[in-house]
């Protein structure tokens, strides 16, 4: 264990990702979820500066401590990360009364912010985002 556990809401780009044995497997690029409902969806993790990020579902996260995320599997068997789908917008003219009322109070689902190549390089070099 590497410190006290923290919430998924604390995870930042650049945090170290390790496998179940504690071996370094990559860096967090993005966190997806709905913070208003406290729903953690998963992580985008890159194993190298020029590698394509992999999607690590929340179910595969074993432990989160400050600056470090431990996952149950290697990145090799995981799917490539895809940006979360944009929330569907329903025209108010075609939506029913209940749906129109719900749309006024629903939070934006699964927000993610893409990491560009320059930012990824800076993360890997430890110049931004990591503690």
Secondary structure, DSSP 8 states (H G I E B T S, - for coil): --SSB--GGG--TT-EEE-TT--EEEEEEEEEEETTTTEEEEEEEESSTTS--EEEEGGGEEEEETTEEEESS-STTS-B-----------TTTS-HHHHHHHTT----S------HHHHHHHHTTSSS--
